[in-house]
């Protein structure tokens, strides 16, 4: 029983210390961090879509070359 109580108390203390450290060491406000995360996600998604479109064009060209036997 005391082991479980000790574990729970340690976990709670760790959570409180971790939350306090996060709040004190975060270099930007919450809104700024959210905006950065959203911008990063949108840029990554845009780059992925561009890469997908480029790959599609390349594969379509290869398919047409194989289909009609052109070089």
C-alpha positions in Angstrom: 0.0 0.0 0.0 2.8 2.4 0.9 4.6 1.6 -2.3 1.6 2.6 -4.4 1.1 5.8 -2.3 4.8 6.6 -2.7 4.6 6.1 -6.4 1.5 8.2 -6.9 3.1 11.0 -4.8 6.3 10.9 -6.8 4.4 10.9 -10.1 2.3 13.9 -8.9 5.5 15.8 -7.8 7.1 15.0 -11.1 4.2 16.2 -13.1 4.1 19.5 -11.1 7.8 20.1 -11.5 7.7 19.2 -15.2 4.8 21.6 -15.9 6.5 24.4 -14.0 9.7 23.8 -15.9 7.9 23.8 -19.2 6.1 27.1 -18.4 9.3 28.8 -17.2 11.6 27.5 -20.0 9.2 27.9 -23.0 10.8 30.7 -25.2 7.4 31.9 -26.6 3.8 32.3 -25.7 1.2 29.6 -26.3 -0.4 31.5 -29.2 3.0 32.0 -30.9 3.9 28.3 -30.5 0.5 27.3 -31.9 1.0 29.6 -34.9 4.5 28.2 -35.5 3.2 24.7 -35.4 0.3 25.5 -37.8 2.7 27.2 -40.2 5.2 24.4 -40.0 2.4 21.9 -40.7 1.0 23.9 -43.6 4.5 24.2 -45.2 5.2 20.5 -44.8 1.8 19.6 -46.3 2.5 22.0 -49.2 5.9 20.5 -49.9 4.5 17.0 -49.7 1.8 17.9 -52.3 4.4 19.4 -54.6 6.5 16.3 -54.3 3.5 14.1 -55.0 2.6 16.1 -58.1 6.1 16.0 -59.4 6.3 12.2 -58.8 2.9 11.8 -60.6 4.2 13.7 -63.6 7.3 11.6 -63.7 5.4 8.3 -63.5 2.9 9.4 -66.1 5.7 10.2 -68.5 7.4 6.9 -67.8 4.0 5.1 -68.4 3.5 6.9 -71.7 7.0 6.0 -72.8 6.5 2.4 -72.0 3.0 2.3 -73.4 3.9 3.7 -76.8 7.5 2.6 -76.9 8.8 6.1 -77.3 12.2 7.2 -76.0 
